Amino acid sequence: MTEDAVEHRRMIVSGTGIAGLSAAIYAGRANNDPLVLEGDEPGGQLTLTTDVANYPGFPDGIGGPELVQRMKDQAMRFGADMQHGVVESAQKRKDGRIDVEVSTGDRYVCDALVAASGASARTLGVPGEEELLGYGVSTCATCDGAFFRGEDMLVVGGGDAAMEEATFLTKFADTVYLAHRRENFRAEAHWVDRLEEHADEGDIEVMKNTELLEVSGTPEDGVDHVTLARNETGYPKENIDDPATETLDLDVGAVFLAIGHTPNTGYLEDTGVEMDDRGYIETVGGDGGGQTKTAVEGIFGAGDVVDHHYQQAVTAGGMGSKAAMDADEYLEEIPAAGERTEVAAGADD
Ligand code: NAP
């Protein structure tokens, strides 16, 4: 391909998490030849989960990476073309198509784009955190827990992910400390029960109404200790000057942040796709067809880029299939302008 040419694709799916792969399976079966772009977190968040116990059809559970691999195989069987590349920008053209630029330098123009690029782990922004990310500070217990075998570890958060990570880390840690900023957990009862079992056994120490202020250590030697704030009324950082707020140091060898995720939607900023103030894509919704349509014709959203509530593998899969069906309906009205032919870049200018 010359620098002046871009490749035309009928449909591009950005993301290979459960939403993207479900879209790819449906799009492949609808003969829309999806190009599926796999970003820096191939397979999405489920690949970070050891055991998926609530995905229908697997009564004994299934490993996250295995579930993802099975879906990839299924998508490829129906003609999906998987390629590596993070979508860096997307732009709606006057002719109705969408220009897509990928981190590999590849450029495409497509008739329909399914945005299924998921979400990435959030961080706190406290001193020491950024410097030590990858050197004892981590957003993935499944990936990094085993590196800190025998050490004390801190998990921050009070949702399902924090409970799951704390429970998982008991395999490696001497003691797992779980710091949550308020009294009540957001996590579902199942996880809270498991946490409490471990707390009773002495593997986990729960620190409610506690927030992380600072991580101390060096990239050479890793995390040495953390500084925490505690106030029994909750949200101690907001009440840092309250005499009832105490600060304490805790010697730990690793810190795991499990404080939620931010949707990966920056590449859609110039498209006209509407997003809320947190970056989640607004889709049409409702109970009729076209639920995954965005404000821009030809661009559809599915999975964690849209969903700030359910965020389950099964809901992401459902949305991915809906997006592919909505895109297929849209494409029926759009002439297939020569599949996989090259078109001049800027033909629209
Ligand atoms: P989440 O449910 O959004 O929970 C994030 C937690 O981090 C909350 O407890 C929140 O505190 C805390 N937090 C957020 N910002 C913070 C800050 N700046 N400082 C201190 N604490 C902060 O995220 P998640 O646990 O990653 O779960 C996301 C979704 O995935 C959920 O729908 C969950 O059900 C799902 N999930 C499911 C499983 C499963 O096994 N089924 C496992 C993992 C995740 P507040 O509670 O005070 O807001």
Boltz pocket constraint, residues with backbone or C-beta under 6 A from the ligand:
constraints:
  - pocket:
      binder: B
      contacts: [[A, 54], [A, 123], [A, 124], [A, 156], [A, 157], [A, 158], [A, 159], [A, 160], [A, 161], [A, 162], [A, 164], [A, 181], [A, 182], [A, 184], [A, 185], [A, 186], [A, 187], [A, 211], [A, 258], [A, 259], [A, 260], [A, 261], [A, 309], [A, 310], [A, 311], [A, 312]]
      max_distance: 6.0
